[in-house]
Amino acid sequence: MEKATIESFKSTFDRANVGCVITKGDRIISTGHNQIRKSRLKSNHFEGSLHAEMDAVMKLIKSGRIKELNGSTMFVSRSMKKGGTGLAMPCELCFPIIQAMKIKRIVFSTATGYSEIKV
């Protein structure tokens, strides 16, 4: 979880700093953080946003390592601007993709520690 929090400090998103680390066994297989991506679409401030979970998953897909996601564990952490951590449970858009990739467990930060979901 500490590595996911460290990854969250790389975030370029103003509203929330979220980091994600995906592990398989004792090995980190991917990392990601939320960010605003350059887009020609200007009608909505958040159209170019990329969630930390999807950043980490997309890196594995792009490198041809999608099979490594099967049975993996995802750690997601949200660092707060005033210090500490906040709720980083995957949203309704990310969760179905996490399920489809057969990630077996999600550990996420809360305001008081962490919680987990077995997928």
NORMO-V634024 format. One record per backbone hydrogen bond with DSSP energy under -1.0 kcal/mol. NH is the residue of the N-H (numbers start at 0). CO is the residue of the C=O. E is the energy in kcal/mol with one decimal. If there is no record, write none. Layout:
# NORMO-V634024
[[NH,CO,E] [NH,CO,E]]
This chain:
# NORMO-V634024
[[4,0,-2.0] [5,1,-2.3] [6,2,-2.2] [7,3,-1.6] [9,6,-1.8] [10,7,-1.6] [11,33,-1.1] [18,76,-2.7] [19,31,-2.9] [20,74,-2.5] [21,29,-2.9] [22,72,-3.0] [23,26,-2.5] [26,23,-1.7] [28,21,-2.9] [29,21,-1.4] [31,19,-2.3] [33,17,-2.0] [34,49,-1.8] [36,47,-3.8] [46,43,-1.6] [48,45,-1.9] [49,34,-2.6] [54,50,-2.2] [55,51,-2.2] [56,52,-2.2] [57,53,-3.0] [58,54,-1.6] [59,55,-1.1] [60,56,-2.1] [61,57,-3.0] [62,58,-1.3] [63,60,-1.7] [64,59,-3.0] [67,64,-1.6] [68,65,-1.6] [69,66,-1.0] [70,101,-3.1] [71,68,-2.3] [72,22,-2.8] [73,104,-2.8] [74,20,-3.2] [75,106,-2.7] [76,18,-2.5] [78,16,-2.5] [79,83,-2.4] [82,79,-1.8] [85,77,-2.2] [87,108,-2.3] [94,90,-2.5] [97,93,-2.3] [98,94,-2.4] [99,95,-2.3] [100,96,-1.9] [101,98,-1.6] [102,97,-1.8] [103,71,-1.9] [104,71,-1.2] [105,116,-2.8] [106,73,-3.2] [107,114,-2.6] [108,75,-2.0] [109,112,-2.2] [114,107,-2.6] [116,105,-2.7] [118,103,-2.0]]
